Amino acid sequence: QRKKNFTGAQQGKGRPDSAGKGLMFGRSQILIFIFLLSAGVCLAQEAQINVTSSYADARIFNNNGVDFVSLGKYADAAKEFQKALAIDSDFHIARYNLALAYYNEGKIKDAISEFEYLINGSYYFVNARYNLGTVYLREGMIDKAVEQLKVVTEIEPNHAEAHFNLGF
């Protein structure tokens, strides 16, 4: 079936035949092309499986981290979020969760670093920006806190917590 569809779809293409009837492929060229096409499909399918598997693995590690957070095991949670990020460094929810775990673990500088990474990547990541502003506020970095919280209220004018923290 595949070969029939291939040859039918390729009529009029290939090398000129000796009778001048148009362009045609020789049998060996068709078989080589089908082999290469099959190999390409297999590689593409394998790549898709690896991407899907990696995507799923990263989510599993993230979910494990969330489970550890619910138990108050922030160091274990951070390890799981780091595993997720090792698989998918653009998995922003895992990075956000890592920042929260760091904060709860008392690793303030690490939490700030992760929140800053997130807001540098996305101006509109309101939760990361709000939490960064709140961490700055709690750490006495008032100017930085006000800057972040004002941006939060510009993006989301009805963000009550940001308005509250601005009135500290």
C-alpha positions in Angstrom: 0.0 0.0 0.0 2.7 2.5 1.0 4.8 1.7 -2.1 1.8 2.1 -4.4 0.9 5.4 -2.8 4.5 6.5 -3.1 4.9 5.7 -6.8 1.5 7.2 -7.6 2.3 10.4 -5.8 5.7 10.7 -7.5 4.6 10.4 -11.1 6.5 12.7 -13.3 9.4 13.2 -11.0 12.9 11.6 -10.9 15.3 10.9 -13.7 14.4 11.0 -17.5 13.9 7.6 -18.9 15.5 6.6 -22.2 12.2 6.8 -24.1 11.6 10.4 -23.2 8.2 9.6 -21.6 8.9 11.9 -18.6 10.7 11.6 -15.3 10.6 8.3 -13.4 12.4 6.6 -10.5 14.2 3.4 -10.9 13.2 0.5 -8.6 16.4 0.7 -6.5 15.9 4.4 -6.0 12.4 3.9 -4.8 13.5 1.2 -2.3 16.3 3.4 -1.0 14.0 6.3 -0.6 11.4 4.2 1.2 14.1 2.9 3.5 15.3 6.4 4.2 11.8 7.6 4.7 11.1 4.7 7.1 14.3 5.4 9.0 13.3 9.0 9.3 9.9 8.2 10.6 11.4 5.8 13.1 13.8 8.4 14.3 11.1 11.0 14.5 8.9 8.6 16.5 11.8 7.8 18.8 12.5 11.5 19.4 8.8 12.0 20.1 8.8 9.2 22.6 11.9 10.6 24.3 10.4 14.1 24.4 7.1 12.7 25.8 8.9 10.5 28.2 11.1 13.4 29.4 8.1 15.6 29.7 6.3 13.1 31.8 9.3 12.4 33.9 9.8 16.1 34.7 6.1 16.3 35.7 6.5 13.2 37.9 9.4 14.8 39.7 7.5 18.0 40.1 4.5 16.2 41.6 6.8 14.3 44.0 8.2 17.6 45.1 4.7 19.0 45.7 4.0 15.9 47.8 7.1 16.5 49.9 6.1 20.2 50.4 2.7 19.0 51.7 4.6 16.9 54.3 6.9 19.9 55.2 9.9 18.2 53.8 11.3 21.2 51.9 14.8 19.8 51.3 13.4 16.6 49.7 11.0 18.7 47.7 13.8 20.9 46.4 15.7 17.8 45.2 12.7 16.6 43.3 12.2 20.1 41.7 15.8 20.1 40.7 15.4 16.7 39.1 12.5 18.1 37.1 14.6 21.1 36.0 17.5 18.9 35.0 15.1 17.2 32.5 13.3 20.4 31.4 15.0 23.6 32.3 12.1 25.6 30.9 9.6 24.0 33.3 8.7 27.2 35.0 6.2 25.7 37.5 9.0 23.4 38.8 11.3 26.4 39.1 8.6 28.4 40.9 8.0 25.5 43.3 11.8 25.2 43.8 11.9 28.9 44.8 9.1 28.3 47.3 10.8 25.3 48.7 14.0 27.2 49.1 12.2 30.0 50.9 10.5 27.6 53.3 13.8 25.8 53.8 15.4 29.2 54.8 17.5 29.5 51.7 16.5 33.0 51.0 19.3 33.9 48.5 18.5 30.8 46.5 14.7 31.6 46.5 15.4 35.1 45.4 17.7 33.8 42.6 15.0 31.5 41.3 12.2 34.1 41.5 14.4 36.6 39.6 15.2 34.0 37.0 11.4 33.5 36.5 10.5 37.2 36.2 13.4 37.9 33.9 12.0 35.2 31.6 8.4 36.4 31.9 7.5 39.9 32.9 3.9 38.7 33.4 4.6 35.9 35.9 2.6 37.6 38.6 2.9 35.0 41.3 6.7 34.8 41.0 6.9 38.6 41.0 4.5 38.9 44.0 6.5 36.3 46.0 9.8 38.0 45.1 8.4 41.3 46.3 7.2 39.7 49.5 10.5 38.0 50.1 12.3 41.3 49.6 9.8 42.9 52.0 10.4 40.3 54.7 14.2 40.6 54.2 14.1 44.4 54.7 14.8 45.2 51.0 12.1 47.8 50.9 13.0 49.6 47.6 13.2 46.3 45.7 9.9 45.1 47.4 8.0 48.2 46.4 9.3 48.0 42.8 8.1 44.4 42.4 4.8 44.9 44.1 4.0 48.0 42.0 4.6 46.0 38.9 2.2 43.3 40.2 -0.5 46.0 40.7 0.2 47.3 37.2 -0.3 43.9 35.7 -3.2 42.9 38.0 -4.8 46.1 39.4 -7.0 44.1 41.7 -4.2 42.1 43.3 -5.3 42.6 46.9 -2.2 41.1 48.6 0.1 43.3 46.6 -1.8 46.4 47.5 -1.8 45.2 51.2 1.9 44.7 51.2 2.5 48.1 49.5 0.7 49.6 52.5 3.0 47.7 55.0 
